[in-house]
Amino acid sequence: MATAILSAKFQISIPKEVREQQHWSAGQEFVFIPKGKGVLLIPVPDLADLRGMAKGADPGNYRDRKDRL
Protein backbone atom coordinates (compact mmCIF):
# COMPACT_ATOMS: atom_id res chain seq x y z
CA MET A 1 0.00 0.00 0.00
CA ALA A 2 1.40 3.40 -0.99
CA THR A 3 1.35 6.20 1.58
CA ALA A 4 2.04 9.95 1.57
CA ILE A 5 2.53 12.64 4.21
CA LEU A 6 0.63 15.93 4.33
CA SER A 7 3.16 18.79 4.26
CA ALA A 8 3.07 21.98 6.35
CA LYS A 9 1.60 23.69 3.25
CA PHE A 10 -1.18 21.06 3.15
CA GLN A 11 0.22 19.40 0.01
CA ILE A 12 0.45 15.68 -0.75
CA SER A 13 2.67 14.06 -3.36
CA ILE A 14 0.96 11.16 -5.05
CA PRO A 15 3.31 8.15 -5.04
CA LYS A 16 4.87 7.29 -8.40
CA GLU A 17 3.43 3.76 -8.47
CA VAL A 18 -0.10 5.16 -8.09
CA ARG A 19 0.43 7.85 -10.77
CA GLU A 20 1.76 5.28 -13.22
CA GLN A 21 -0.99 2.74 -12.50
CA GLN A 22 -3.71 5.38 -12.98
CA HIS A 23 -1.95 7.08 -15.94
CA TRP A 24 -2.09 10.47 -14.19
CA SER A 25 0.15 13.31 -15.38
CA ALA A 26 1.29 16.72 -14.15
CA GLY A 27 -1.27 19.47 -14.65
CA GLN A 28 -4.23 17.09 -14.61
CA GLU A 29 -7.30 18.41 -12.76
CA PHE A 30 -8.93 16.43 -9.94
CA VAL A 31 -12.09 16.65 -7.87
CA PHE A 32 -12.20 15.83 -4.15
CA ILE A 33 -15.35 14.08 -2.90
CA PRO A 34 -15.74 13.76 0.89
CA LYS A 35 -16.60 10.18 1.86
CA GLY A 36 -16.99 9.43 5.57
CA LYS A 37 -13.64 10.17 7.25
CA GLY A 38 -11.82 10.00 3.91
CA VAL A 39 -11.97 11.55 0.49
CA LEU A 40 -12.22 10.23 -3.07
CA LEU A 41 -9.74 11.73 -5.52
CA ILE A 42 -11.11 11.52 -9.06
CA PRO A 43 -9.63 13.01 -12.24
CA VAL A 44 -11.92 15.44 -14.08
CA PRO A 45 -12.54 13.87 -17.50
CA ASP A 46 -11.83 15.72 -20.74
CA LEU A 47 -14.82 16.43 -22.97
CA ALA A 48 -13.37 14.02 -25.55
CA ASP A 49 -13.36 11.23 -22.92
CA LEU A 50 -17.11 11.71 -22.39
CA ARG A 51 -17.98 11.47 -26.09
CA GLY A 52 -20.15 8.43 -26.77
CA MET A 53 -20.74 7.79 -23.06
CA ALA A 54 -24.54 7.87 -23.46
CA LYS A 55 -24.56 5.88 -26.70
CA GLY A 56 -27.63 3.67 -26.77
CA ALA A 57 -29.41 5.65 -24.04
CA ASP A 58 -33.19 5.83 -24.38
CA PRO A 59 -34.18 9.48 -24.89
CA GLY A 60 -37.86 8.57 -24.41
CA ASN A 61 -39.74 10.19 -21.59
CA TYR A 62 -37.47 13.23 -21.90
CA ARG A 63 -38.68 16.52 -20.41
CA ASP A 64 -37.50 19.90 -21.54
CA ARG A 65 -38.19 23.40 -20.21
CA LYS A 66 -41.45 23.72 -22.17
CA ASP A 67 -43.28 21.12 -20.11
CA ARG A 68 -42.20 22.38 -16.68
CA LEU A 69 -44.67 24.21 -14.50
N, C-alpha and C positions, 0 to 999 in steps of 0.2 A: 504494500500500500504506500503510495506517495504522500508525503506531507510537506507543508510549507509553514513559515512563521510570519505572522503579521508584524510589519515593521512599525517604527515609531511614527511614520508618516501614513499609517494605515494602508500600506501597500502589501500585496502578496505576489510572489513570483510563482507562476504555474510551472511545476516540474516538467523537465524536457520530455520524459517518457509519456506524460499525459498529453502535452502539446502535439507530439508526433503521432500518438495513437488517434487523437481526435482531428488531426490535420488542421490545427489552429495556427494562425500566423500573426506576426506583429501588425498592429493597426486594426485588427478585426474588432468589431463592436459586439458587446455582450449585454444581456439583460440579467438582472438579479431578481429572483423570485423567492421571497421568504417562505420557508417550509418548516413549520415547527420551530425547533431550536437551531435549524440549519438554513441553508440557502441553496437554491438551484442556480447554476451558472450556465446559461444557454446562449449560444451565438445567435445574433440577429441575422436571419437569412437575407440573401440578396434577392432582388425582385426576380432575377433570372432563375434562381433556385425554386421559386414558388410557381413558375410557369408550368401548367399542366397538372397542378396538384388536385384540382377539382374535376379532372377529366372523368366523364361518366356520371357526374352528379346529376340528380334529378331536379331540374329547375321548376317542376310542377309545384303548385301550392305556394308560389312566390308572391310576396306582397311588396308593393312599392309605395311611395309616398301618397299616391292618389287615393288609395283605399284606407288610409289611416283616418281616424276621427279627429 
